[in-house]
Amino acid sequence: MRIDYKTLSQTLHALTSDETDEIAKMATMACELHHADDRFDWTGFYRVVAPELLKIGPYQGGHGCLVIPFSRGVCGACARTGEVQLVPDVDAFPGHIACASSTRSEIVLPVRRADGTLIAVLDIDSDQPDAFETEDARGLSMLITQVFGAPESCD
């Protein structure tokens, strides 16, 4: 099954529109996303907890890396540059951190508050190579904007 962004948008709106707690929104979004698409093997957030530092959670799937500095991996690259990272082959990404040996491709998007402050990155891993497309970057960015209130870069 492939994600239906329009339907998921309606579901997330119903679940999160009155919620103010960012972690509650992240937990709900991770759960809904993870179960919306067979390509999604690990779905979750790495939160900005200190300058140049991400920590895991909330998420769905197997264990992930607990801490990721902005200087390492796909999540770090997204946090550092503020740009969507669409990685068709994680083995070809310089400095990829192998949190799970099953991961073959990945998409990571910045998550910002309405004032533009980076609060997290949304990380989705797939056990399929080349699983994500530009359409996914657009759809996921739209959902992030809807739930957290800030426009995302989606080159």
N, C-alpha and C positions, 0 to 999 in steps of 0.2 A: 504494500500500500504506500502511496505517495501522499505527502502532506497537502492538504487543501488549505491554503493560506487564508482565504476568505472565511471559511467556516471556523478555522482556529481563531481568527481575529474576533469573531462574534463570541466564541466561547471565552476567550481571555478577557474580553470587555465585560462580560457578565460576571466573571470570577474576580476581577481585580479593579474594576473602575472606582470602587469606593475605598479601596485599600491604600493606606499611606505607608505601611511598613515595607521597605525595600526587600528585605530578606523573605518576607511572606510572598511578595510578588515573584521573586526569583524562584522560590520553591514551587509555586503554582505553575509558572511558565516552564520550568525544567520538566515537571511531570507531564504537562500537556504536550509539549514538544516531543518528548521521548517516546510517547505512545502514539504519536501521530504519523510516524513514518518508519518503515522497516529498515531504512538505511541508517537510522540513528542508533549507534551502538553505545555511545556514552554522551550524555547531554547535561550540561551544567554550567555553572558560573564559577569564575575565579574572581574574588573580590579584592579591590584595592584596600589593603589594611595598613600600609605604611608607604612612605615615598619609595617608588620603584619596586614594590613588592605585592604579589598576589597570593591569596590563600584560597583554598578550595571551599566550595559550597555555596548554596545547595546544589545537588546534582542527582541524576538517575543513572544507573549502570554500575559497573564494577568500580573498584577503588581507583582513584586518580592520584596524581601527585599532590602532596599537601601544600607545598610552597613553590612558587615559580617567580624568580626575579624577572623584572622587565627586560633584562639583558639576555634571556635564554628562551628558546623554543618559539613555537607558533603563537602561543598565548602572550608571551613576553613581547613578541614583535607587534602584535595587535595593540597591546597596552602602550608600548613605546611610540608607535607611529600614529595611533588613532585610526588606522585603516583596516578594513576588512581583509582577513587573510584567507584566501581560497587555495587550499593545498591539495592537488590531485594525487600526489604521491609523497607521503611523509618521509620516506627514506631519502628523497631527493631534496628535502628542505634542510639547509645548513643549520646545525644546532638543534634539530628536532629532539625533544625530550620524549623518550618512549615510556610513557606512564603505563601503557598496556601494549603488549606485543601484538595484539590482534588489530590495532589501528592501522589502516591503510591510507585513508584520506581524512581531511579535516577542514572545517570552516570555523573561523573565530571572528566575532564581531565586537566592537566597542559598545559599552553600555554607559550612557551618560544621563545625569539628572537634567532637568529643564534648564538649569543655569550653565550647562556645558561641562560640568565636573565629571571626569571619568570615575565611575564607581565600581566597574567590573568589566569583564569580558565574558561573552557567551561563547562557550566552546562546544562544538558538536563533532564527535568522532564517528567514523564509519569503518566497519571491517571490510568494506568494498573499496577497491581502487576507484579513483576519479568519480566519487559518488555525488559531488555537489556541483551546482551550476550557478551562473550569474543570477538566474531566477530565484534560487534559494537565498542568495545574498540580499536581493531586493525584498523578498517576502519576509525574511527574518528581521531585516532592518526596519521594515514597516511595523512588525510586531513589537520590537524593542521600543520604537518611538511611541507606539500606542500605550504600552504598559509603563514606560519610565519617563516619557515626555520630552525627549530631545531628539532632533534629527541625527541620523547616522550617516557617515560617509560610506558610499557603496560604489566604488570605482569599477 
